[in-house]
Amino acid sequence: MTEKDKTFLETLKKLMDSKDLRVELKPGEPSYMILKGTYGEKMHKSFGVTRQGVRWRFHHLFSQAYVEAFETILFIEKVFGTQLRDYAIRISKERYALRQKALQTGFQDRTSTRQSDYL
């Protein structure tokens, strides 16, 4: 996830908390999420991009990254079962904590993991 993605999500959360925006599920085959709410000058000021830019980043993060991550998890768990889930959650939390600690001490955020970490 990029720094722009993180900033976008934090801004989106603030606007959702203030009830200016909301996420709705549109039924279909497959269903999909859409962003609803006030799309005006406030959106441009908040995000610094056009309405289309907000829609694109929302789709990129929620329909691609978020949903596809769950698709991957479902496939892995179909093949191997759920016994590895606790390990994955633990490792994810440890990596997040290490990134936060590195950011606080002035180190750059390492957003990708080396392939050698898995070999």
Secondary structure as UniProt FT lines:
FT   HELIX           3..17
FT   TURN            18..19
FT   STRAND          21..26
FT   STRAND          32..37
FT   HELIX           41..47
FT   HELIX           51..58
FT   HELIX           59..66
FT   HELIX           67..80
FT   TURN            83..84
FT   HELIX           85..104
FT   TURN            105..106
FT   HELIX           115..118
//
